[in-house]
Every structure is written in C-alpha cells, then in structure tokens.
Amino acid sequence: MLTKEGRERISESMKGENNPRWNGGSSQYPNHVEFKKARIEVLQNSKGRCEICGKPAKIVHHIDGNKINHNIDNLIALCFKCHELLHIDDNGKSVRGRPLKYNIYDLSIKEISKIFGVCSGTIYYWIKNPKKEKWLKEKLRNKS
C-alpha cells in the first residue's frame, strides 16, 4: 500500500506534459471552467442518476452537440452505456460498432435528428421519455 507521500509523488510526476493524456494544454471545451461548474450542478440536479435509465451517472452530455453551450438546459447526466448510445455514425451505428437500437417509421435516429435539426443524443433522450416520444411520433407521422 502506498503512503500519502508516495501517492503525492506519483501525482506530481503525472502532471502536465508527463501525463500520457496530455494534449498540449488545450481543452475540448473552450470555456472548461464554466463546463465544470455546470457539470456539478447537472449531476446534483439529477441526484447522480442517469436521466435516461436511472443508473449512476458519471458523464454530462451536451444535448445539442455544441461543446460551447454549457447552459443547464443543454446538459444531461448520463451513465456510460446511455452516453455511448448517443454517439452514433451516419450509418446508425455507435462509435463502437454496435447497431442502433431504435428505428421509428423506417428512419434511424440519425435521420430523425437531421429532420429536427438536433443531435442524435436529443432524439435518443426523447425516445426514452414517454411524453416526448409520443410528441416525436406524432410529428413524424405528420411529416409523412
């Protein structure tokens, strides 16, 4: 077992350029501090639960896909599994190659997201919410 001093020494040795995940000091979020604050609030509001399935949440996802928009209404707390399902390619497959689970009126989630001008994550979120799913199906039926 490591001593406190040993852990601190390892921690110090992994900072900055010594960390294997170092990317030159840039962040995927231009206003990272704002996102960190919003992330804490979203996780607190969801009581640490995934807003899709209710399992423990560790990830906060940007609903509109815009990593600059850290508005609380644009963020959703998710578990790893539900977050993975939000990131799919144009062929309706997740980034890890699993087939897309939902198909409404012969349209993939990606196709539906293009119709409504939102990211696929938003469509997935709507599908998992009974009221929003009903609204979505009605809108799609009217577009047919």
N, C-alpha and C positions, 0 to 999 in steps of 0.2 A: 504494500500500500504506500502511495506517495505521501510525503509530508506536505504541509502547506507551502513550505519554501520550494519544494520540488515542483509542485503544481504552478507556482508563480513563475519559476524559472522557465518551465516549458511554455507557459502562456506568453511570456516576454519574447521567447525565441521564435514564436509563431506569428508575431505581429508584422504588419506591413508587407514588404517585399519577401519576407521569409515564409509567408503563408502560401501554401500551394494554390489557394483560391484567389490570390492577389491578382487584380486586373489593372494595375497601373493607377489605382486611386480613384477611378471613375465608378459611378454607381449606375445601375439600370434605371434608377429613379432620379431625375434631375433635382428634385427637392426632397431628398431622402428623409430629412428630419421631420418634415410635415407628414410623410407617409408613416413613419414610425409612431408618431403621436396618434394618427388616425387609426392605425392598426390596433393599438392598445384599446382605443375606445370601441372599435368594432368587436373585438374579442370579448370585452367586458359586456357590451350590449347583448351579445349572443350567449352570454354565460359560458363561454368557452366551447360552445357546441356548434357543429356544422349546421348551417342554415338550410341545408338540403336534406340530410339524412339524420341529423341529431347526434352523431358520434362526436367524440372530442375533435375540436378544430385546432389546427396549428397554422393554417395559411389564410391570408386575407387576399382576395382576388378582386381585381378591377373589373366590374361588370361590363363597362363599355370598351374594355381593352386598352384604354388610354392611361398609360402609366404616369401621366402628369396630373390627371384628375383624381385627387385624393379626397373628394367630397364624400362624407359618410354615406350618402345615398347611393354612391357608386361603388361601394366596397361591400363584400360579403365574406363572412367567416366560413371556411370550408375544411373538411378533413382531406387527407391526401388523395383518397380514392375519388371523391367527388371532384376535386380540383383537376385530377388527371383527365377525367371525362370531359372537362370543359375545353381542353386543348386538343382539338382535332384538326386534321388537314383538310384540304379541299375535296378529298375522296371520301370523307365521312369516317376516317379512321383517326384514333387518337395518336399522339406523337409516339406512343409505344407500340403502335400497330394493332391495337385491339379494335374490333369492329364497333361501329357506333350502335348504341343500344336502341335508340328511338327512331321511328320513321312515321311521320304523320302525313296522310293523304299522298303517299308516294314521294314525299320530299324529305331529304335528310335535314338534320339540324343546321348544317352549314347552308343549305339552300334557303331554309326558313330565315336564318339570320340575315342573309342578303336581302330578302324581301322586306324585312322590317328595319334594316339598317342598324342592327345591333350585333354584338359579338355572339358567337355560338354559346358562350357561357350564360348569357342572358336568357337565351331560348331554353337551355337546359334548366335554369332556375325556374322559368315559367312553367315548364312541364312538370316539375316536382311540386308545384304549388297548385292545388285543385282549382281555386278560383281563377288564377291566371291561365291555367291550362284550358279551362272552359272558354275563357275570353279568346285565347290563341286559336283554338279550334274553330270558333265562330268566325273570327277574322279570316282565317284561311279558307273556310267554306265560302265566304262571301267573295273572296278573290278568285275562286274557281269559275 
